[in-house]
Amino acid sequence: MDLFAPLTLGDLDLPNRLVMAPLTRSRSRVDGVPNDDVVEYYRQRASMGLIVSEGTYPSQTGQGFVRQPGLVTDEQVAGWKRVTDAVHAEGGLIIAQVMHAGRVTHPDITGTDDIVAPSSIAVDGTTRTYTGKQPYPAPRSLGTSELAGIVEEFVQASNNAIAAGFDGVELHGANGYLLHEFLAPSANTRTDAYGGSPENRARLVIEVATAVAGAIGAGRTSLRISPEHNVQSTLEEDHDDVAATYGALVDGIAPLGLSALSILHREPTGELAQDLRSRFGGPVLLNSGFAAITTVEDARELTSSGWGDAVVVGRPAIANPDLVRRWREDLPLNEPNQATFYTEGPTGYIDYPFWQN
């Protein structure tokens, strides 16, 4: 199918198959409320077929970054309502990525010493906090009885997203954060019903997806995964185990009829990603990963050859608010300035120019 052809994802009718990736930008207020710059940033990019917001935290414990927006307080919901209204006024669609950071955070970010994870295994490395770079602390292993509360955090944040005017949610099961930590044996050494076998490690993600779909509708619920991405100490290096774990996960969510499955993998046309696509049975969004910037040729190939239904694009969407037009008309692109990806203020955020003719 052509990259610029319409696409239906559950309850949403996209005008094209270019999806803006969830991109951490650290531009919100310290209290997690999106500010004027955040409103303008998303408004500028409304011509994308679908915008997926940056990761938003579902609880204070789940916050992962400085100046990250949340979906917890009334003020945060109201701030996001300004964003969604601006995107909708431009004719765009936007869904909220709901993300619990798990162990990939620090008390100087969350404001609480209670850092949680499947198992008490720390991330190797440091993170940027409000008081400078700090080593990741050892997390507390969540008790079995606490996991229903984690599910409820995702449900409440998803309900808040709908109240904020989002067109749906994407559950963040990728990139080493809490849901991904449960999937990976390097981060999950539990011996209860949520650890050990591939089916047990997939259990919490299936429960979260099932509960959120039940709360806001499957047609407005999607899931993002990144098998074998191997970031933030969440290593998946046994390919057979990866295939079994993600096979169990996708088999568990397939009956729900979710709007989409977003797969981040270095080989989106490879056996693993395509097997998961077949198992899912619904629309699949493909993202080739961080190693190389996706080009228009890559994007056209993935959709026209039938490998995926849409393409998730990151850095080109940061630097080109009018990316859809530029790719459709074969216009030159702005280059992204990586030095401003996570800084404060409008520079490198809302000052990338549109094409002038």
Secondary structure, 3 states (H helix, E strand, C coil): CCCCCCEEECCEEECCCEEECCCCCCCCCCCCCCCHHHHHHHHHCCCCCEEEEEEEECCHHHCCCCCCCECCCHHHHHHHHHHHHHHHHCCCCEEEEECCCCCCCCHHHHCCCCCEECCCCCCCCEEEECCEEEECCCCEECCHHHHHHHHHHHHHHHHHHHHCCCCCEEEEECCCCHHHHHHCCCCCCCCCCCCCCHHHHHHHHHHHHHHHHHHHCHHHEEEEECCCCCECCECCCCHHHHHHHHHHHHHHHHHHCCCEEEEECCCCCCHHHHHHHHHHCCCEEEECCCCCCCCHHHHHHHHHCCCCCEEEECHHHHHCCCHHHHHHCCCCCCCCCHHHCCCCCCCCCCCCCCCCC
